[in-house]
């Protein structure tokens, strides 16, 4: 049953991204966590950060809130940059450039869900009519694969 909860959360996150960016034409997707708390209901936690330190603080606060509430599952939805690698990861020189600094970057919506035992991600590539322009499509990539580089956004949020 719990694995189904993770899949349902992924579908919920994708639906939210599509409604926000394609139907309502919002220019930016506000990143948020959705905590599933038994006998309480969903807890939505919007998050913003300007750098890696702020991101780590936000994640630490979220983990503590999830623990206090007794959350049994979590969803993360947010925009990100990713690298599109032309070769296998092992064949690339190190260190890899940060996605935000690379001309090979792609803009995506990252949707991740976990129940503590199962962690899945769904990535939707953002397609614009011109650089910086209107979003015209969200293209589904490899579905429900393990944790990509965004894994630290959900690792440990729900204890095993």
Secondary structure, 3 states (H helix, E strand, C coil): CHHHHHHHHHHHHHHHHHHHHHHCCCCCCCCEEEEEECCCEEEEEECCCCCHHHHHHHHHHHHHHHHHHCEEEEEEEEEEEEECCCCCHHHCCCCCCCHHHCCCEEEEEEEEEECCCCEEEEEEEEEECCCCCCEEEEEECCCCECCCHHHHHCCCCCCC
